[in-house]
Amino acid sequence: MKSRFALAALLLTSTLGLALAQTPAPKPAAPPASDAMPVPPPPKVTGTSWVLMDFASGNVLAGDSYDTRLEPASITKVMTSYVLAAEMAGGKIKPDDQVMMSENAWRTGGAGTDGSYSGFEVNKTAPLEAMEKGMAVQSGNDAAIALAEHVAGSEDAFAALMNAYAKRIGMKNTHFVNATGLSAQGHYSTARDLALLGRAFVRDYPETYAYNKIKEFTVGPITQPNRNRLLWLDPTVDGIKTGHHSGAGYCLMASAKRGDQRLISVVMGSTSDDQRTSDSQALLNWGFRFFETHKLYDAGKAIAKQKVWKGAADEVSLGVAEPLLVTVPRGRYAQLKPSMDVPKTLVAPLKQGQKIGTVKVVLDGKVVAQRPLVAINAVDEGGFFKRLWDEFWMWWEAD
């Protein structure tokens, strides 16, 4: 009996040591810029709705009425671009596809309308890539409709694709009925949903996203500038899209990257082009000044080890499948508290990449980042005697 208690104590000590090793710690803190000074209120924004979102986590840093459903105007075309990129990634369309500028697209969104247009000739074709740039840079309604017809046969069918992808992205208060953003009943989104769309676009299809930083584009004899004036005012801004019509007011989704940190702002229902531009710039500057992004863990690298029963190996390395970045108020990095939630008992076999648990990062009692923990390496099932031996010790520890 005495030896059994001694052995149990030894097992308990070993288990405790392992549990302590499993709690991941942040990397050494950078020198605080403002030593935990409180973050001042964000700048005043003139608009119906607005939001500033951290790209790394998707967390809202500031905003007002950002879940209110509003007309998104030509910011809609970001969703059109996302669908095109997704369909191209799936092999359904190609950059050199010849896209017809139909009479319907030309009449509904061409030069004869009050909206923006690209200038591609009616009843003639142009490469898909060129027409998409005409939509992204020039905000061409005609190009958006022609592209929608090429991908799905009709703009209505394309709108169904837009809604399906929006649902996948997590846009919970959005419904599209066209590819352009022209005013239509039942066509709406929110500032938060549009920021999520911008985040997904940058993350999933960076090459197509890059079209939005092109400053001008020429179709035939007509050269038109990008309507996002922040591209000229701030070299860190690399997108993304303006929008305007009488029902929506002036809208702007902007994104900028400074160092490892990227922020996305959305302003809807502003009073003028100047106002949406200055407000968006002020929001981005405020966000970069008072928040900072740090990479806590690299993808595919072990941050902890966990005991494995009945395996060819006795432990498995745990990590994250994607880099874990966190954005916090400046000077608060050292106060982050990471923790792991993993099953008490792991039994082989385990596949590489298999989800094992969760790593959370907390600040002031709130979760600021959370990612699945996955097995960095596979652990095959052990031999007969190894399984039998571990079965005995699992029974012993459970007793």
C-alpha positions as CSV (number, residue, x, y, z in Angstrom):
1,M,0.0,0.0,0.0
2,K,2.8,2.4,0.9
3,S,4.6,1.8,-2.4
4,R,1.3,2.4,-4.2
5,F,0.9,5.8,-2.6
6,A,4.5,6.7,-3.4
7,L,4.0,5.7,-7.0
8,A,0.7,7.7,-7.1
9,A,2.6,10.7,-5.8
10,L,5.2,10.4,-8.4
11,L,2.6,10.1,-11.1
12,L,0.8,13.2,-9.8
13,T,4.0,15.2,-9.8
14,S,4.7,14.2,-13.3
15,T,1.2,15.0,-14.5
16,L,1.3,18.4,-12.7
17,G,4.6,19.3,-14.4
18,L,3.1,18.4,-17.8
19,A,0.0,20.5,-17.1
20,L,2.1,23.5,-16.3
21,A,4.1,23.0,-19.4
22,Q,0.9,23.1,-21.5
23,T,0.0,26.7,-20.6
24,P,1.5,28.7,-23.5
25,A,3.0,32.1,-22.6
26,P,3.1,35.2,-24.8
27,K,6.4,36.1,-26.4
28,P,8.4,38.7,-24.6
29,A,6.6,42.0,-24.6
30,A,7.7,44.9,-26.8
31,P,8.4,48.1,-24.9
32,P,5.0,49.7,-24.2
33,A,4.4,52.8,-26.2
34,S,2.0,54.4,-23.7
35,D,2.4,52.1,-20.6
36,A,-1.3,51.1,-20.4
37,M,-2.7,54.6,-20.8
38,P,-6.4,54.5,-21.6
39,V,-7.5,54.6,-25.2
40,P,-9.2,57.9,-26.0
41,P,-12.5,57.9,-27.8
42,P,-12.4,57.4,-31.6
43,P,-12.7,60.4,-33.9
44,K,-16.2,61.7,-34.7
45,V,-17.6,60.3,-37.9
46,T,-20.2,61.9,-40.0
47,G,-22.4,59.1,-41.3
48,T,-25.3,56.8,-40.7
49,S,-23.1,53.8,-39.7
50,W,-19.4,53.1,-39.4
51,V,-16.9,50.5,-38.0
52,L,-13.2,49.9,-37.6
53,M,-12.2,46.3,-37.6
54,D,-8.9,44.5,-36.8
55,F,-8.0,42.3,-39.7
56,A,-6.1,39.7,-37.6
57,S,-8.9,38.8,-35.3
58,G,-12.1,40.3,-36.9
59,N,-12.7,42.2,-33.6
60,V,-14.5,45.5,-33.8
61,L,-12.2,48.2,-32.3
62,A,-14.8,51.0,-32.6
63,G,-18.1,51.7,-34.4
64,D,-21.6,53.1,-34.3
65,S,-24.8,51.5,-35.6
66,Y,-22.6,49.0,-37.5
67,D,-25.4,46.3,-37.5
68,T,-28.0,48.6,-39.1
69,R,-29.1,47.4,-42.5
70,L,-28.4,50.0,-45.2
71,E,-27.9,50.2,-48.9
72,P,-24.2,49.5,-49.6
73,A,-24.1,51.2,-53.1
74,S,-21.0,50.2,-55.1
75,I,-19.3,48.6,-52.2
76,T,-21.5,45.7,-53.4
77,K,-18.9,45.2,-56.2
78,V,-16.4,43.9,-53.5
79,M,-18.8,40.9,-53.2
80,T,-18.9,40.6,-57.0
81,S,-15.1,40.5,-57.1
82,Y,-15.0,37.9,-54.3
83,V,-17.4,35.6,-56.2
84,L,-15.3,36.0,-59.3
85,A,-12.2,35.1,-57.4
86,A,-13.8,32.1,-55.8
87,E,-15.2,30.8,-59.0
88,M,-11.8,31.3,-60.7
89,A,-10.1,29.4,-57.9
90,G,-12.6,26.6,-58.4
91,G,-11.6,26.4,-62.1
92,K,-15.0,27.5,-63.4
93,I,-13.8,30.7,-65.1
94,K,-10.4,31.9,-66.4
95,P,-8.7,35.4,-66.6
96,D,-8.6,35.2,-70.4
97,D,-12.3,34.2,-70.8
98,Q,-13.9,36.5,-73.4
99,V,-16.8,38.3,-71.6
100,M,-19.6,39.8,-73.8
101,M,-20.7,43.4,-73.0
102,S,-24.4,42.5,-73.6
103,E,-26.9,45.1,-74.6
104,N,-28.6,44.6,-71.2
105,A,-25.4,45.3,-69.3
106,W,-24.7,48.3,-71.5
107,R,-28.1,49.8,-71.2
108,T,-28.5,49.1,-67.4
109,G,-25.0,50.2,-66.4
110,G,-23.3,52.0,-69.3
111,A,-22.6,55.5,-70.2
112,G,-26.3,56.4,-70.8
113,T,-27.0,56.0,-67.1
114,D,-26.3,58.3,-64.2
115,G,-24.0,55.7,-62.6
116,S,-20.3,54.9,-63.1
117,Y,-19.4,52.9,-66.2
118,S,-16.3,51.3,-67.6
119,G,-16.7,52.0,-71.4
120,F,-16.4,48.6,-72.9
121,E,-18.2,48.5,-76.3
122,V,-21.6,47.0,-76.5
123,N,-22.0,43.6,-78.2
124,K,-18.2,43.1,-78.1
125,T,-16.1,40.9,-75.9
126,A,-13.1,41.7,-73.6
127,P,-10.9,39.5,-71.4
128,L,-12.5,38.8,-68.1
129,E,-9.4,40.2,-66.2
130,A,-9.6,43.5,-68.0
131,M,-13.4,43.8,-67.4
132,E,-12.9,43.0,-63.7
133,K,-10.4,45.8,-63.4
134,G,-12.9,48.1,-65.1
135,M,-15.3,47.2,-62.4
136,A,-12.8,47.4,-59.5
137,V,-11.0,50.5,-60.5
138,Q,-13.6,52.5,-62.4
139,S,-16.6,51.0,-60.5
140,G,-18.1,50.2,-63.8
141,N,-21.7,49.0,-63.4
142,D,-21.7,47.8,-67.0
143,A,-18.7,45.6,-66.3
144,A,-20.3,44.2,-63.1
145,I,-23.4,43.2,-65.0
146,A,-21.5,41.7,-67.9
147,L,-19.3,39.7,-65.5
148,A,-22.4,38.4,-63.6
149,E,-24.0,37.3,-66.8
150,H,-20.8,35.5,-67.9
151,V,-20.5,33.6,-64.6
152,A,-24.1,32.7,-63.9
153,G,-26.1,33.4,-67.1
154,S,-28.1,36.3,-65.5
155,E,-27.6,38.9,-62.8
156,D,-30.4,37.3,-60.8
157,A,-28.6,34.0,-60.7
158,F,-25.3,35.7,-59.9
159,A,-27.0,37.4,-56.9
160,A,-27.9,34.0,-55.6
161,L,-24.2,33.1,-55.7
162,M,-23.3,36.3,-53.9
163,N,-25.7,35.5,-51.1
164,A,-24.3,31.9,-50.8
165,Y,-20.8,33.2,-50.4
166,A,-21.9,36.0,-48.0
167,K,-23.4,33.3,-45.8
168,R,-20.1,31.3,-45.9
169,I,-18.2,34.5,-44.9
170,G,-20.5,35.1,-41.9
171,M,-22.4,38.1,-43.2
172,K,-25.6,37.7,-41.1
173,N,-27.4,40.9,-42.1
174,T,-26.8,41.1,-45.8
175,H,-28.9,40.3,-48.9
176,F,-27.9,41.1,-52.5
177,V,-30.2,41.3,-55.5
178,N,-27.7,42.7,-58.0
179,A,-24.0,42.8,-58.8
180,T,-23.6,46.6,-59.0
181,G,-25.1,48.1,-55.8
182,L,-27.6,50.1,-57.8
183,S,-30.6,50.9,-55.5
184,A,-33.1,48.0,-55.3
185,Q,-35.6,46.7,-52.9
186,G,-34.2,44.0,-50.6
187,H,-30.6,44.9,-51.4
188,Y,-28.8,45.7,-48.1
189,S,-25.8,45.1,-45.9
190,T,-24.2,46.5,-42.7
191,A,-20.9,48.1,-41.9
192,R,-19.8,45.1,-39.8
193,D,-20.8,42.6,-42.6
194,L,-18.9,44.7,-45.2
195,A,-15.8,44.8,-43.0
196,L,-16.0,41.0,-42.7
197,L,-16.2,40.8,-46.5
198,G,-13.2,43.0,-46.9
199,R,-11.3,40.9,-44.4
200,A,-12.2,37.7,-46.2
201,F,-11.2,39.2,-49.6
202,V,-7.8,40.2,-48.4
203,R,-7.3,36.8,-46.7
204,D,-8.6,34.5,-49.3
205,Y,-7.8,36.2,-52.7
206,P,-5.0,38.7,-52.2
207,E,-4.1,38.8,-55.9
208,T,-7.6,39.8,-56.9
209,Y,-7.9,42.2,-54.0
210,A,-4.8,44.0,-55.3
211,Y,-6.8,45.3,-58.3
212,N,-8.4,47.7,-55.9
213,K,-5.2,49.7,-55.4
214,I,-4.7,50.4,-59.1
215,K,-5.0,54.2,-59.3
216,E,-6.4,54.4,-62.9
217,F,-7.5,52.2,-65.7
218,T,-8.0,52.8,-69.4
219,V,-10.7,51.3,-71.6
220,G,-10.4,52.4,-75.3
221,P,-9.8,56.1,-75.3
222,I,-11.2,56.6,-71.8
223,T,-8.9,56.7,-68.7
224,Q,-10.6,56.9,-65.4
225,P,-9.1,57.3,-61.9
226,N,-9.9,55.1,-58.9
227,R,-12.5,56.9,-56.8
228,N,-10.8,55.9,-53.5
229,R,-8.8,59.1,-52.9
230,L,-7.1,57.6,-49.9
231,L,-4.8,55.7,-52.3
232,W,-3.2,59.1,-53.1
233,L,-3.3,60.4,-49.5
234,D,-1.9,57.5,-47.5
235,P,0.7,55.1,-49.0
236,T,-0.3,52.4,-46.5
237,V,-3.9,52.2,-47.9
238,D,-4.2,49.5,-50.5
239,G,-7.9,49.4,-51.0
240,I,-10.7,49.0,-51.2
241,K,-14.0,50.5,-52.6
242,T,-16.2,53.5,-52.7
243,G,-19.9,53.7,-53.2
244,H,-22.5,56.4,-53.8
245,H,-26.1,57.0,-54.8
246,S,-28.9,59.1,-53.5
247,G,-30.3,56.4,-51.3
248,A,-27.0,55.3,-49.8
249,G,-25.1,58.5,-49.5
250,Y,-21.4,58.4,-49.7
251,C,-19.8,55.2,-48.6
252,L,-16.2,53.9,-48.3
253,M,-14.6,50.7,-47.3
254,A,-10.9,51.3,-46.7
255,S,-8.0,49.0,-45.7
256,A,-4.4,49.8,-44.7
257,K,-1.4,47.8,-43.6
258,R,1.4,49.2,-41.4
259,G,4.0,46.7,-40.5
260,D,2.2,43.4,-39.4
261,Q,-1.0,45.3,-38.6
262,R,-3.9,45.7,-40.9
263,L,-7.2,47.6,-40.2
264,I,-10.4,47.8,-42.2
265,S,-12.8,50.7,-41.9
266,V,-16.3,51.1,-43.3
267,V,-18.2,54.4,-43.4
268,M,-21.8,54.4,-44.7
269,G,-24.2,57.2,-45.3
270,S,-21.6,60.1,-45.3
271,T,-22.5,63.5,-46.6
272,S,-19.8,63.9,-49.3
273,D,-16.7,62.4,-50.9
274,D,-14.5,64.7,-48.8
275,Q,-16.2,63.7,-45.6
276,R,-16.0,59.9,-46.2
277,T,-12.4,60.3,-47.1
278,S,-11.3,62.4,-44.1
279,D,-13.4,60.3,-41.7
280,S,-11.9,57.0,-43.0
281,Q,-8.4,58.4,-42.7
282,A,-9.0,59.6,-39.2
283,L,-10.3,56.2,-38.1
284,L,-7.4,54.3,-39.6
285,N,-4.9,56.8,-38.0
286,W,-6.6,56.4,-34.6
287,G,-6.6,52.6,-34.8
288,F,-2.9,52.4,-35.7
289,R,-1.9,54.9,-33.1
290,F,-3.7,53.3,-30.1
291,F,-3.7,49.6,-31.0
292,E,-0.9,47.2,-31.9
293,T,-0.8,43.7,-33.4
294,H,1.5,41.0,-32.3
295,K,2.1,37.4,-33.6
296,L,1.9,35.1,-30.6
297,Y,2.3,31.7,-32.3
298,D,3.5,30.7,-35.8
299,A,1.5,28.1,-37.8
300,G,2.8,24.6,-37.6
301,K,5.1,25.1,-34.7
302,A,4.7,23.3,-31.3
303,I,3.6,25.5,-28.4
304,A,2.8,22.6,-26.0
305,K,3.0,18.8,-25.7
306,Q,0.3,16.5,-24.4
307,K,0.5,12.9,-23.1
308,V,-0.9,10.3,-25.5
309,W,-2.0,6.8,-24.4
310,K,-1.7,3.6,-26.5
311,G,0.4,5.3,-29.1
312,A,3.7,4.5,-30.9
313,A,4.9,7.8,-29.3
314,D,4.1,8.9,-25.7
315,E,3.2,12.5,-26.6
316,V,1.9,14.8,-29.3
317,S,3.0,18.3,-30.1
318,L,0.2,20.9,-30.3
319,G,0.1,24.1,-32.2
320,V,-2.1,26.3,-34.5
321,A,-2.9,25.7,-38.1
322,E,-2.7,29.4,-38.9
323,P,-0.6,32.2,-37.3
324,L,-2.2,33.5,-34.2
325,L,-2.1,37.3,-34.1
326,V,-3.8,39.5,-31.6
327,T,-4.5,43.2,-31.6
328,V,-4.6,45.0,-28.2
329,P,-4.3,48.6,-26.9
330,R,-0.7,49.7,-27.0
331,G,1.2,49.0,-23.9
332,R,-1.0,46.0,-22.8
333,Y,0.8,43.2,-24.6
334,A,2.5,42.0,-21.4
335,Q,-0.9,41.6,-19.7
336,L,-2.2,39.0,-22.2
337,K,-3.1,35.7,-20.5
338,P,-3.0,32.7,-22.8
339,S,-4.6,29.3,-21.8
340,M,-5.3,26.0,-23.3
341,D,-8.4,23.8,-23.1
342,V,-7.4,20.2,-24.1
343,P,-9.0,16.8,-23.3
344,K,-7.7,15.2,-20.1
345,T,-7.1,12.0,-21.9
346,L,-5.8,11.5,-25.5
347,V,-5.8,8.1,-27.0
348,A,-3.9,7.1,-30.3
349,P,-4.2,7.1,-33.2
350,L,-4.1,10.9,-33.9
351,K,-3.9,12.4,-37.3
352,Q,-1.7,15.3,-38.2
353,G,-3.8,18.5,-38.2
354,Q,-6.5,16.8,-36.0
355,K,-8.2,19.3,-33.7
356,I,-7.2,18.6,-30.1
357,G,-8.4,21.6,-28.2
358,T,-8.4,25.4,-28.1
359,V,-6.0,28.1,-27.2
360,K,-7.5,31.3,-25.8
361,V,-5.9,34.7,-25.2
362,V,-7.6,36.9,-22.6
363,L,-7.2,40.5,-21.6
364,D,-9.1,42.1,-18.8
365,G,-11.3,39.0,-18.5
366,K,-12.3,39.1,-22.2
367,V,-11.2,36.7,-24.9
368,V,-9.4,38.7,-27.6
369,A,-8.2,35.8,-29.7
370,Q,-9.1,32.1,-29.9
371,R,-7.9,29.4,-32.3
372,P,-8.2,25.6,-32.5
373,L,-5.2,23.6,-31.2
374,V,-4.2,20.9,-33.7
375,A,-1.8,18.0,-33.7
376,I,1.5,19.0,-35.3
377,N,2.5,15.4,-35.8
378,A,0.6,12.2,-36.3
379,V,0.7,9.5,-33.5
380,D,0.1,6.0,-34.8
381,E,-1.4,3.3,-32.6
382,G,1.1,1.5,-30.5
383,G,1.8,-2.3,-30.6
384,F,-0.3,-4.8,-28.7
385,F,1.8,-4.8,-25.5
386,K,2.1,-1.0,-25.5
387,R,-1.7,-0.7,-25.7
388,L,-2.1,-3.3,-23.0
389,W,0.4,-1.6,-20.7
390,D,-1.2,1.9,-21.2
391,E,-4.7,0.4,-20.6
392,F,-3.4,-0.8,-17.2
393,W,-2.0,2.6,-16.3
394,M,-5.1,4.4,-17.5
395,W,-7.2,2.1,-15.2
396,W,-4.7,2.7,-12.3
397,E,-4.9,6.6,-12.6
398,A,-8.7,6.4,-12.9
399,D,-9.0,4.3,-9.7
